[in-house]
C-alpha cells in the first residue's frame, strides 16, 4: 500500500495548528487548494471521531470520509467510505507535535488503487499525483498558520 508523507514547521502552537487544519466553510476555502466543497454530514456541527464528511475537490473528485480518530491538539485521522472509482481504500492522518516555539505538522496518506491488476502502473502515478496535491495543501496550510484572518477565525 503506497504511503505519502509531507511535513512542515509552523510558527503557532499545536492547538492553533490543529484548529487551522480542521477549519470548515469559507475559512477552509480560503487556504485549502484541494477543497471546492466540504461539509459535515448527518447533522454534525463539528468534527469528531465517527463524524462523516463530504468533500468535493477542485478537480471534481467526490469523497465521503469518516473521522477514525480526533484527538486535539495532537492528531486526526480519516478513512474513505465512498470515493472515486479508482480508489479501493484511502486514509489520512495529520499529526501535530510541539517543536521550539511552534509545531511540526506531519501529514500521511495511504491508498489502494482498483482494479488490483492496475496497481503496478497506477501506484507510482497515484503516489506522484497525490504527493503533489498533499505538498500543495501542506504548503497552503503553513501559509494559513500565518494568515491573520484564518488565525482570528480559529481563535473565536
Secondary structure, 3 states (H helix, E strand, C coil): CEEEEEEEEECCCHHHHHHHHCCCHHHHHHHCCCEEEEEECCCCCCCCCCCEEEEEECCCCEEEEEEEEEECCCEEEEEEEECCCCEEEEEEEEEEEEECCEEEEEEEEEEEECCHHHHHHHHHHHHHHHHHHHHHHHHHHHHHCCCHHHHHHHHC
